[in-house]
């Protein structure tokens, strides 16, 4: 017992001695030790090119031979989605995608599920908000390729949108909407995109309870008839097949899909951003503040997209980024702070976000703005830039082992009209992004005079703090103005 007490005392005083040291010095001395050896050679890749075939009905087929495993993965992208939702019915594309596997002209929802279970297949469909596509994905063993493709074509070409299943879906989705609207990160994201995009379709991030209640089976069928056409779609197949087998499967199951008139997605212009402004969504009783800061950036095909990806990795693209190390590791304000860059057929965003205690809301916004300005004013040190570039390339290299991700890469090339050697050149182009280029991009796309800042928190706790940073607008969770 005496020995145990003696050891405990030594441990206690050792810890006390460490704690008594200058904390500010310890926090600022955050270092990454024991780094693994890094090969300095730039990744050289020559991706297997898909065979591109145009079927007689106008459907584009991309096929990748992959013989490592006896599997098949297939995706079809319909070139329409949430960006085409009617003004009065936000969420229509999402509702239609979710309902595709709930019944066809010849199969019920239960039969589809049972058939998938019997062959060990996986089938999903989605139309994400802010996207211009609806995707249907299926995967399984290559021995079941015929049945998998039959199921896929059935829900794409012959969905029935049964009213009974639609009512069940509405009840499930309604509870999800209620849960979403109770979360501060959802409220912040919803307001942030509304501020950035205004009346542009990308401003919508979720359906409204009203649109969910109003949608009918007839609305879903009309949407399907207006947009689902072989000439408005890209089918991708990757797996343990030959080109002849893949084409035969596509012709058999999608060849009978008749081409018809379809509506192309048309987008209005995006209004210019207003001068820097702060938006506060009052959430009484909240002990934390959700913070989003950012502005508009580039389209997916813009040459600046790759340099922006590198900038983002330095700024907040992971746990080794500046925002994470500053706000979490050094200041201890939050569990995480990140940034994000998006690109689409319309200009995407460059944004940073974090969630912090009310007491450090002021310090957190200050640090976010400091790090954004630092990207503009200082060249990124060579070692930090090298780490960021290599982490992007390493992620890309790992993705090449996943047939579905590789297939999505080529569908992306086809959808956006990127060069056929885009992914061959991608590692080299990432590796060639210089500190000067990052700083140039930062000055171009981090528009400090037009940054939009959205916070969700208790107005009584943080309103005075936020007013320090500019013009402030306060609303409740439903978007109604809050008057003092």
HELIX and SHEET records of a PDB file:
HELIX    1   1 UNK A    2  UNK A   19  1                                  18    
HELIX    2   2 UNK A   23  UNK A   28  1                                   6    
HELIX    3   3 UNK A   82  UNK A   84  5                                   3    
HELIX    4   4 UNK A   92  UNK A   99  1                                   8    
HELIX    5   5 UNK A  100  UNK A  102  5                                   3    
HELIX    6   6 UNK A  109  UNK A  119  1                                  11    
HELIX    7   7 UNK A  142  UNK A  144  5                                   3    
HELIX    8   8 UNK A  145  UNK A  157  1                                  13    
HELIX    9   9 UNK A  163  UNK A  181  1                                  19    
HELIX   10  10 UNK A  184  UNK A  197  1                                  14    
HELIX   11  11 UNK A  201  UNK A  203  5                                   3    
HELIX   12  12 UNK A  209  UNK A  214  1                                   6    
HELIX   13  13 UNK A  217  UNK A  227  1                                  11    
HELIX   14  14 UNK A  230  UNK A  232  5                                   3    
HELIX   15  15 UNK A  243  UNK A  254  1                                  12    
HELIX   16  16 UNK A  304  UNK A  315  1                                  12    
HELIX   17  17 UNK A  322  UNK A  323  1                                   2    
HELIX   18  18 UNK A  324  UNK A  330  3                                   7    
HELIX   19  19 UNK A  358  UNK A  360  5                                   3    
HELIX   20  20 UNK A  361  UNK A  377  1                                  17    
HELIX   21  21 UNK A  382  UNK A  399  1                                  18    
HELIX   22  22 UNK A  403  UNK A  416  1                                  14    
HELIX   23  23 UNK A  422  UNK A  431  1                                  10    
HELIX   24  24 UNK A  435  UNK A  445  1                                  11    
HELIX   25  25 UNK A  459  UNK A  466  1                                   8    
HELIX   26  26 UNK A  467  UNK A  469  5                                   3    
SHEET    1   A 6 UNK A  51  UNK A  54  0                                        
SHEET    2   A 6 UNK A  60  UNK A  65 -1                                        
SHEET    3   A 6 UNK A 233  UNK A 239  1                                        
SHEET    4   A 6 UNK A  71  UNK A  78 -1                                        
SHEET    5   A 6 UNK A 134  UNK A 141 -1                                        
SHEET    6   A 6 UNK A 122  UNK A 126 -1                                        
SHEET    1   B 6 UNK A 337  UNK A 341  0                                        
SHEET    2   B 6 UNK A 349  UNK A 357 -1                                        
SHEET    3   B 6 UNK A 288  UNK A 296 -1                                        
SHEET    4   B 6 UNK A 452  UNK A 457 -1                                        
SHEET    5   B 6 UNK A 277  UNK A 282  1                                        
SHEET    6   B 6 UNK A 471  UNK A 475  1                                        
END                                                                             
